[in-house]
Amino acid sequence: MRAQEKTPPPAPDVLLFANGDQLTGQLERGVGSSVVFKSDETGEITVSLDKVKSLRSSGSFAVLRKNVPVNRGSVIPGTVHYEDKVLTVVTPAGETRTLPEGQIAYIIDQPTFHRELEKAPGPLYGWRGSINGGATIVRSTDNGTTYTAGVALVRAIPSVPFLPARNRSSFDLQETYGKLSQPVIPQTVPPTPPTIALTSIFHSDAERDEYFSPKFYALAQTSFDHNYAQGLNLQDVFGSGIGWTALKSGRQELDVKAEMQYEKQTFQTASSDQNLVGSTFAETYSRTLPHKLVVNEAASALPAWNDTSAYSANASLGLVLPVFKRLGLTVNSIDNYLNNPSAGYKKNSFQFITAVAYTLK
């Protein structure tokens, strides 16, 4: 029996520059008036279409037009050929469509388009973020150990910036735990056990956003907080509201949110426990700086409407410094304010945290 013949590989894509130079390789994508082309000679390069005489590709792409809502009817699928400032698309049915250069919004490879727009992603697809951890250990007259650990994850669907947002999920967790043992000096007879001081500050939250326009979305959110420093055993919040992406670009993003919520607070002193109906007004901002430094900032105020004295607020500011590949160093400051802590405890709790971070992509 004769071995089945192998299917020959597709012909390479060809990019011809206006000056006569030529590259062979693979067209990867296009954004507006430029394309990203990959070849063995140059690697991945971005080329302005005004420098291209012709481009012919054998791959399958989806072409999106400027100022046209993205749906199955508005997307032109097929093989592409660019020449004389006109993009020609041959659909799988053999139909030829032409598009002037000025009307091109995006050229997306068909597998990416299918995964991001037409196929429902699985629960593990598209998560990005980081995991961080650190420790401080002291062994002397006093014995102290402090651990910090955190997780920050976000999943935006679609996960590519050139398609309109549909939904976004996020999860955050941060724990600081410390134990300090101090002996009694001078020691007594019989011996007095050492004093033990504990630190435990925990925060976790999860949020789901559903976009109903390019910038506005409905949200559902929950959070859990525990803080020995304020006598707070547990604060759990369940709420929903609206959000606005006020600013979004390749380098920065600013979101503003408002919600109504139920809030329950339990303290080490049970008489301080509260059941509250309130709101959260929050903003989050992130910006990528030169050298791949990333700044993350967030602030929120939580008024309570059935007890106006039971308000709280928190703010954080962090910097991520890349070190090697996916490893980096994080520096964070976190401030929590609780206007009605348990009796004898301070209202404010401040943390300064440094940790090693691993970025998930």
TAQUIKA-V555692 format. One record per run of one state. SS is the DSSP state (helix for helix, strand for strand, loop for the rest). FROM is the first residue (numbers start at 1). LEN is the number of residues. Records with the same first field share a line. If there is no record, write none. Layout:
SS=FROM-LEN + FROM-LEN
This chain:
loop=1-12 + 18-4 + 32-2 + 40-3 + 57-4 + 66-10 + 84-2 + 91-5 + 119-9 + 140-2 + 158-9 + 183-12 + 212-4 + 231-1 + 249-3 + 268-2 + 273-1 + 289-1 + 293-1 + 303-1 + 305-7 + 325-2 + 339-9 + 361-1
strand=13-5 + 22-10 + 34-6 + 43-6 + 52-5 + 61-5 + 76-8 + 86-5 + 96-5 + 104-6 + 128-12 + 142-16 + 167-16 + 195-17 + 216-12 + 232-17 + 252-16 + 274-15 + 294-9 + 304-1 + 312-13 + 327-12 + 348-13
helix=49-3 + 101-3 + 110-9 + 228-3 + 270-3 + 290-3
